[in-house]
Structure formats: structure tokens, C-alpha cells
């Protein structure tokens, strides 16, 4: 009897904890106050451990491959990788990916951003887009004056190569290919196409 009561109490506590956690799927794509794009951080800058938001459990979990946690075999993530709030891609049902070029932010942080580019990749025949962005708040920006694709290429041309290499190394050799880059207007269009 005691064991049954203890298990029931633990179940109630567990359900309570899950229901109190943030449901990132319910966040709007744009912030209410400033109408800026919102990105949820899954993989903080400076780590190689692939993570994703698990909708069912409302928590961040390791990406698993062949039964093991996926660790990207490359330099650490050059930004904060995550997803654009309130989006879902028709092709995969997953949210639109994003990379924020900024200092490391804790997992689960929601950052208001300015899109500056759109990276398109071919992952085993599936096209994937990644919105590349910078924080909207000047105090969080590490690339002064960069608010467009043109400005990034002019002031920090090697940043493009670093971002490409990070994503190309997320799969096995040759598994992910670069399709191309587009500017902030294309990124904005992709966001609007992916909005729920």
C-alpha cells in the first residue's frame, strides 16, 4: 500500500513538473512588444553536443544517432543554434532552424533577433533552411554594425565559412551538402512561409 501511494505521489509530482515547464511550441514567432523575431536556443554557442526540444516532454534532450548522443565532430558551435518560435516546415513538420551569431546563451533562452541570411542545405535529399541572425539588442551583438547579409560579408567574410563548416559536419562525410546562401529578405520570407 505504501509503495502504491509513493508511486502515485511521484506520478503527481512528475506531471506537475512537466506542466509547469515552458511550452516553447506555444511561443509566437514575433515578440508582442517589439514585433521582433524570436529564436529558442537549443545548442548554446561553444558546445558540440547536439540537442533538440522534445515537444512531448517539454524539455531539451540529446539528439541520438545509432543509440548514442550525437556529438558534432568539429569545432564547437559558432553561435547559438535553435529554432524560430511558432514555425513548422511543411516538408518535415519540424520548426525552422536558426543560428544566432552571439555569445553563448543558456539552453531555453528566447532571443529577439534580426535575420541576416538564409543558409540552404541538402541533408540526404531533404532541403533544410537555417535562418542566420544576430541579436536585436545592441548590448548582445558581437559583430558591430552587422544587420544585413551584405554587411556580414563585407566586415566578417570568414564567418560565412565557419557557419557552413559547422552545419556540414553535423552529418557523416558527404551526407550534408551546401546548396547556397541568400540574404535577410529571403530569410524573412522563409520565416513567414513556415509560420503556423
Backbone as numpy.savetxt, mean C-alpha at the origin, in Angstrom:
# Nx Ny Nz CAx CAy CAz Cx Cy Cz
-17.05 -27.82 33.25 -17.87 -26.62 33.25 -17.01 -25.36 33.25
-15.97 -25.35 34.13 -15.08 -24.18 34.18 -14.39 -23.95 32.85
-13.95 -25.05 32.20 -13.26 -24.94 30.93 -14.20 -24.35 29.87
-15.44 -24.80 29.87 -16.42 -24.27 28.91 -16.65 -22.78 29.13
-16.78 -22.37 30.37 -16.98 -20.94 30.69 -15.75 -20.14 30.29
-14.56 -20.68 30.55 -13.32 -19.98 30.19 -13.21 -19.82 28.67
-13.55 -20.87 27.93 -13.49 -20.79 26.46 -14.52 -19.79 25.95
-15.72 -19.82 26.52 -16.76 -18.87 26.12 -16.33 -17.44 26.42
-15.73 -17.22 27.59 -15.27 -15.87 27.95 -14.16 -15.42 27.00
-13.24 -16.33 26.66 -12.17 -16.00 25.73 -12.73 -15.67 24.35
-13.74 -16.42 23.92 -14.37 -16.15 22.62 -15.02 -14.78 22.59
-15.70 -14.43 23.67 -16.34 -13.12 23.75 -15.29 -12.01 23.72
-14.19 -12.20 24.46 -13.11 -11.21 24.47 -12.51 -11.09 23.08
-12.26 -12.25 22.42 -11.66 -12.20 21.09 -12.56 -11.48 20.09
-13.85 -11.77 20.14 -14.78 -11.10 19.23 -14.81 -9.62 19.52
-14.77 -9.25 20.79 -14.77 -7.84 21.17 -13.54 -7.12 20.66
-12.40 -7.77 20.71 -11.16 -7.16 20.25 -11.21 -6.93 18.75
-11.67 -7.92 18.00 -11.74 -7.79 16.55 -12.70 -6.67 16.17
-13.84 -6.59 16.84 -14.83 -5.59 16.45 -14.38 -4.17 16.82
-13.43 -4.03 17.73 -12.93 -2.71 18.10 -11.80 -2.23 17.20
-11.24 -3.13 16.38 -10.13 -2.75 15.51 -10.65 -1.93 14.33
-9.77 -1.12 13.78 -10.14 -0.29 12.63 -10.44 -1.18 11.43
-11.55 -0.88 10.76 -11.88 -1.57 9.52 -11.46 -0.65 8.38
-10.27 -0.89 7.86 -9.69 -0.02 6.84 -10.48 -0.07 5.52
-11.31 -1.11 5.34 -12.11 -1.19 4.12 -13.24 -0.16 4.11
-13.56 0.39 5.27 -14.65 1.37 5.35 -14.17 2.81 5.24
-12.87 3.01 5.13 -12.35 4.38 5.00 -12.69 4.94 3.62
-12.99 6.22 3.55 -13.23 6.83 2.23 -11.92 7.02 1.48
-12.03 7.09 0.17 -10.84 7.28 -0.68 -10.20 8.64 -0.42
-11.03 9.64 -0.19 -10.54 11.00 0.06 -10.93 11.44 1.47
-10.02 12.15 2.14 -10.29 12.62 3.50 -11.45 13.61 3.50
-12.24 13.58 4.57 -13.44 14.42 4.65 -13.09 15.91 4.71
-12.09 16.24 5.53 -11.75 17.66 5.73 -11.06 18.29 4.54
-9.97 17.65 4.11 -9.12 18.29 3.10 -9.30 17.74 1.70
-10.14 16.70 1.56 -10.40 16.08 0.25 -9.12 15.59 -0.42
-8.23 14.99 0.38 -6.97 14.46 -0.13 -7.01 12.94 -0.16
-6.30 12.35 -1.11 -6.23 10.90 -1.25 -5.65 10.28 0.01
-6.24 9.15 0.45 -5.78 8.47 1.67 -5.18 7.11 1.32
-4.00 6.84 1.89 -3.33 5.56 1.69 -3.10 4.92 3.06
-3.38 3.62 3.16 -3.17 2.85 4.38 -1.83 2.12 4.25
-0.94 2.29 5.22 0.39 1.67 5.18 0.29 0.21 5.63
0.78 -0.68 4.77 0.88 -2.11 5.10 2.33 -2.51 5.38
3.25 -2.02 4.55 4.67 -2.34 4.68 5.42 -1.03 4.93
5.87 -0.78 6.17 6.60 0.46 6.45 7.91 0.53 5.68
8.33 1.73 5.33 9.62 1.94 4.68 10.72 1.31 5.53
11.69 0.69 4.87 12.84 0.14 5.58 12.72 -1.31 5.98
11.68 -2.01 5.54 11.56 -3.43 5.86 11.45 -4.24 4.58
11.70 -5.53 4.66 11.59 -6.45 3.53 10.45 -7.45 3.72
9.74 -7.33 4.83 8.69 -8.29 5.16 7.37 -7.87 4.54
6.93 -8.64 3.55 5.67 -8.34 2.86 4.49 -8.58 3.79
3.61 -7.61 3.88 2.42 -7.70 4.73 1.21 -7.27 3.91
0.03 -7.67 4.35 -1.20 -7.21 3.71 -2.28 -7.10 4.78
-3.30 -6.32 4.47 -4.43 -6.17 5.38 -5.41 -7.29 5.12
-5.74 -8.05 6.16 -6.69 -9.15 6.09 -8.06 -8.62 6.48
-8.95 -8.52 5.50 -10.27 -7.95 5.72 -11.07 -8.74 6.75
-11.03 -10.06 6.66 -11.83 -10.91 7.54 -11.45 -10.74 9.00
-10.16 -10.61 9.28 -9.69 -10.50 10.66 -9.39 -9.07 11.09
-9.51 -8.13 10.14 -9.24 -6.72 10.42 -7.87 -6.54 11.07
-6.88 -7.19 10.45 -5.52 -7.10 10.97 -4.53 -7.23 9.82
-3.28 -6.90 10.10 -2.22 -7.02 9.11 -1.52 -8.35 9.32
-1.35 -9.08 8.23 -0.76 -10.41 8.30 0.36 -10.53 7.28
1.31 -11.43 7.53 2.38 -11.65 6.55 1.83 -12.24 5.26
2.40 -11.85 4.13 2.10 -12.49 2.85 2.80 -13.83 2.89
2.11 -14.89 2.50 2.69 -16.24 2.57 2.92 -16.77 1.15
4.06 -17.39 0.96 4.39 -18.07 -0.30 5.01 -19.41 0.05
4.47 -20.45 -0.53 4.95 -21.82 -0.27 4.99 -22.12 1.22
4.00 -21.60 1.95 3.89 -21.88 3.38 4.79 -21.06 4.27
5.57 -20.15 3.70 6.49 -19.34 4.48 6.17 -17.85 4.34
6.54 -17.07 5.35 6.38 -15.62 5.25 7.25 -15.13 4.10
6.67 -14.26 3.26 7.40 -13.74 2.10 8.28 -12.57 2.51
9.57 -12.73 2.31 10.54 -11.67 2.57 11.15 -11.31 1.22
10.99 -10.05 0.82 11.49 -9.60 -0.48 13.02 -9.64 -0.46
13.60 -10.37 -1.41 15.05 -10.53 -1.46 15.67 -9.38 -2.25
15.72 -8.26 -1.59 16.26 -7.04 -2.18 16.52 -6.07 -1.04
16.89 -4.86 -1.39 17.06 -3.81 -0.39 15.71 -3.54 0.28
15.68 -2.90 1.44 14.40 -2.62 2.10 13.50 -1.72 1.25
12.23 -1.76 1.56 11.23 -0.98 0.83 11.61 0.51 0.84
11.66 1.15 -0.35 12.09 2.54 -0.44 11.02 3.57 -0.04
9.88 3.09 0.36 8.79 3.96 0.80 7.85 3.15 1.65
6.68 3.68 1.90 5.67 2.97 2.68 4.66 2.38 1.71
4.67 1.06 1.59 3.78 0.39 0.65 2.45 0.10 1.32
1.38 0.26 0.55 0.06 0.00 1.10 -1.00 0.03 0.02
-2.19 0.50 0.40 -3.28 0.55 -0.57 -4.08 1.83 -0.43
-4.72 2.22 -1.53 -5.56 3.41 -1.54 -6.89 3.03 -0.92
-7.28 3.76 0.12 -8.53 3.47 0.83 -9.72 3.58 -0.12
-10.71 2.74 0.13 -11.95 2.82 -0.62 -11.86 2.45 -2.09
-10.88 1.63 -2.45 -10.75 1.21 -3.85 -10.81 -0.30 -3.97
-11.20 -0.76 -5.14 -11.22 -2.19 -5.44 -11.05 -2.35 -6.95
-10.08 -3.15 -7.35 -9.82 -3.37 -8.77 -10.77 -4.44 -9.31
-11.36 -4.17 -10.46 -12.28 -5.12 -11.08 -11.58 -6.43 -11.42
-10.30 -6.35 -11.83 -9.57 -7.54 -12.27 -9.24 -8.52 -11.14
-8.95 -8.01 -9.95 -8.52 -8.89 -8.86 -9.39 -8.81 -7.60
-10.17 -7.74 -7.47 -10.96 -7.55 -6.26 -10.15 -6.95 -5.12
-8.85 -6.78 -5.34 -7.96 -6.21 -4.31 -7.98 -4.68 -4.43
-7.61 -4.00 -3.36 -7.51 -2.54 -3.46 -6.32 -2.12 -4.32
-6.37 -0.90 -4.82 -5.30 -0.32 -5.63 -4.06 -0.12 -4.76
-2.92 -0.62 -5.23 -1.67 -0.50 -4.48 -1.12 0.93 -4.53
-0.32 1.26 -3.52 0.31 2.58 -3.47 1.66 2.48 -2.78
2.52 3.43 -3.10 3.82 3.55 -2.44 4.01 5.02 -2.11
4.19 5.31 -0.83 4.40 6.69 -0.37 5.89 6.91 -0.18
6.46 7.86 -0.91 7.88 8.19 -0.77 8.01 9.13 0.43
8.31 8.54 1.57 8.39 9.28 2.84 9.14 8.44 3.86
9.46 9.08 4.99 10.07 8.33 6.10 9.10 7.26 6.57
9.63 6.28 7.26 8.81 5.15 7.69 7.61 5.60 8.53
6.49 4.98 8.24 5.25 5.20 8.98 4.81 3.86 9.55
4.26 3.85 10.76 3.82 2.58 11.34 2.72 1.92 10.51
2.73 0.61 10.53 1.70 -0.16 9.84 0.32 0.28 10.35
-0.61 0.49 9.43 -1.95 0.91 9.80 -2.14 2.42 9.79
-1.06 3.16 9.58 -1.18 4.62 9.50 -1.91 4.99 8.22
-2.82 5.95 8.32 -3.52 6.46 7.15 -2.88 7.81 6.83
-2.31 7.92 5.62 -1.57 9.11 5.23 -2.30 9.82 4.09
-2.49 11.12 4.21 -3.03 11.92 3.12 -1.88 12.18 2.15
-2.11 11.90 0.87 -1.02 11.97 -0.11 -1.41 12.75 -1.36
-0.37 13.09 -2.11 -0.51 13.68 -3.45 0.07 12.66 -4.42
-0.74 12.11 -5.34 -0.19 11.17 -6.31 0.75 11.89 -7.27
1.90 11.25 -7.56 2.84 11.88 -8.50 3.14 10.99 -9.70
2.72 9.72 -9.66 2.98 8.83 -10.78 2.21 7.53 -10.67
2.20 6.79 -11.77 1.53 5.49 -11.82 2.47 4.48 -12.47
2.82 3.46 -11.72 3.68 2.38 -12.19 2.79 1.22 -12.61
3.01 0.67 -13.80 2.25 -0.49 -14.25 3.21 -1.66 -14.41
2.82 -2.79 -13.82 3.62 -4.01 -13.84 2.81 -5.15 -14.43
3.51 -6.13 -14.97 2.89 -7.37 -15.44 3.36 -8.46 -14.49
2.43 -8.97 -13.68 2.74 -10.02 -12.71 2.13 -11.32 -13.23
2.94 -12.09 -13.95 2.48 -13.36 -14.54 1.22 -13.18 -15.38
1.20 -12.16 -16.21 0.07 -11.94 -17.11 -1.05 -11.07 -16.54
-0.95 -10.68 -15.29 -1.95 -9.81 -14.67 -1.36 -8.41 -14.53
-2.02 -7.42 -15.13 -1.53 -6.05 -15.02 -1.87 -5.49 -13.65
-0.87 -4.91 -13.00 -1.07 -4.29 -11.68 -0.56 -2.86 -11.74
-1.33 -1.96 -11.16 -0.92 -0.56 -11.09 -0.57 -0.22 -9.64
0.41 0.66 -9.50 0.83 1.16 -8.20 0.86 2.69 -8.28
0.08 3.33 -7.42 0.10 4.78 -7.34 1.32 5.17 -6.51
2.21 5.97 -7.09 3.37 6.47 -6.35 3.00 7.88 -5.89
3.23 8.14 -4.60 2.74 9.39 -4.00 3.75 9.95 -3.01
3.51 11.20 -2.65 4.26 11.86 -1.57 3.24 12.35 -0.56
3.65 12.51 0.71 2.71 13.02 1.70 2.21 14.42 1.33
0.96 14.69 1.62 0.40 16.01 1.35 0.93 17.05 2.34
1.21 16.62 3.56 1.72 17.55 4.57 3.20 17.84 4.31
3.55 19.11 4.15 4.95 19.46 3.90 5.91 18.94 4.97
5.46 18.88 6.22 6.34 18.41 7.30 6.70 16.93 7.16
5.95 16.17 6.36 6.23 14.74 6.16 6.99 14.48 4.85
7.17 15.50 4.04 7.81 15.31 2.75 9.33 15.24 2.89
9.93 14.27 2.21 11.39 14.13 2.23 12.01 14.51 0.88
11.17 14.76 -0.11 11.63 15.17 -1.44 11.09 16.58 -1.70
11.77 17.59 -1.20 11.26 18.97 -1.30 10.92 19.37 -2.73
9.76 19.96 -2.89 9.34 20.48 -4.19 8.80 19.44 -5.16
8.72 18.18 -4.75 8.22 17.14 -5.65 6.73 16.92 -5.40
5.93 17.41 -6.35 4.48 17.20 -6.29 3.95 16.74 -7.65
4.87 16.36 -8.55 4.47 15.88 -9.87 5.51 14.88 -10.39
5.12 14.13 -11.40 6.01 13.16 -12.03 7.21 13.87 -12.65
6.94 14.97 -13.32 8.00 15.74 -13.97 9.04 16.23 -12.95
8.55 16.72 -11.80 9.47 17.21 -10.76 10.31 16.07 -10.18
9.71 14.88 -10.01 10.47 13.74 -9.49 11.60 13.38 -10.46
11.27 13.28 -11.75 12.29 12.92 -12.74 13.40 13.96 -12.84
13.03 15.22 -12.69 14.02 16.29 -12.80 14.94 16.35 -11.58
14.36 16.25 -10.39 15.14 16.44 -9.17 15.74 15.14 -8.60
15.05 14.02 -8.78 15.50 12.75 -8.20 15.31 11.63 -9.23
16.01 11.67 -10.36 15.79 10.68 -11.43 16.05 9.24 -10.99
16.95 9.01 -10.05 17.25 7.64 -9.63 16.15 7.05 -8.74
15.27 7.88 -8.21 14.17 7.38 -7.38 13.28 6.43 -8.18
13.07 6.75 -9.45 12.25 5.89 -10.32 12.86 4.49 -10.39
14.17 4.41 -10.59 14.84 3.11 -10.69 14.73 2.32 -9.39
14.87 3.01 -8.26 14.77 2.33 -6.96 13.39 1.73 -6.76
12.36 2.48 -7.10 10.98 2.00 -6.96 10.74 0.81 -7.89
11.19 0.92 -9.13 11.04 -0.19 -10.09 11.67 -1.46 -9.54
12.91 -1.35 -9.09 13.63 -2.52 -8.61 12.94 -3.17 -7.40
12.39 -2.35 -6.52 11.68 -2.90 -5.35 10.52 -3.79 -5.81
9.73 -3.30 -6.74 8.58 -4.08 -7.19 8.98 -5.26 -8.06
10.01 -5.11 -8.88 10.46 -6.22 -9.72 11.02 -7.38 -8.89
11.53 -7.08 -7.71 12.09 -8.12 -6.85 11.06 -8.76 -5.92
9.80 -8.38 -6.02 8.78 -8.98 -5.15 8.36 -10.37 -5.60
8.76 -10.74 -6.81 8.48 -12.09 -7.30 9.77 -12.81 -7.61
9.64 -13.99 -8.16 10.83 -14.72 -8.61 11.40 -14.02 -9.85
12.65 -14.29 -10.15 13.32 -13.66 -11.28 12.50 -13.81 -12.56
12.17 -12.69 -13.18 11.42 -12.69 -14.43 9.92 -12.82 -14.27
9.44 -13.04 -13.06 8.01 -13.23 -12.81 7.23 -11.92 -12.95
7.85 -10.82 -12.55 7.22 -9.50 -12.63 8.01 -8.66 -13.62
7.29 -8.08 -14.58 7.95 -7.25 -15.59 7.41 -5.82 -15.53
8.26 -4.88 -15.88 7.87 -3.48 -15.95 7.11 -3.22 -17.25
5.94 -2.62 -17.15 5.17 -2.22 -18.34 5.45 -0.76 -18.64
5.42 0.09 -17.61 5.73 1.49 -17.85 5.26 2.42 -16.74
5.56 3.67 -16.95 5.22 4.74 -16.00 4.31 5.76 -16.68
3.45 6.37 -15.87 2.64 7.50 -16.33 2.65 8.56 -15.22
2.12 9.72 -15.54 2.18 10.85 -14.61 1.05 10.86 -13.58
1.00 11.95 -12.82 0.02 12.10 -11.75 -1.43 12.13 -12.25
-1.64 12.60 -13.48 -3.00 12.60 -14.04 -3.49 11.18 -14.26
-2.62 10.32 -14.77 -2.98 8.91 -14.97 -3.23 8.22 -13.63
-2.42 8.58 -12.62 -2.62 8.02 -11.28 -3.99 8.41 -10.74
-4.34 9.67 -10.90 -5.64 10.16 -10.43 -6.78 9.45 -11.16
-6.63 9.25 -12.46 -7.65 8.53 -13.23 -7.81 7.10 -12.73
-6.68 6.45 -12.45 -6.74 5.07 -11.97 -7.44 4.98 -10.62
-7.18 5.95 -9.75 -7.85 5.99 -8.45 -9.37 6.08 -8.65
-9.80 6.99 -9.50 -11.24 7.17 -9.72 -11.88 5.93 -10.36
-11.14 5.23 -11.22 -11.66 3.99 -11.81 -11.82 2.90 -10.76
-10.94 2.89 -9.77 -10.94 1.82 -8.75 -11.83 2.13 -7.55
-12.39 3.32 -7.48 -13.23 3.65 -6.33 -14.46 2.77 -6.29
-14.83 2.33 -5.08 -16.01 1.45 -4.91 -17.28 2.23 -5.17
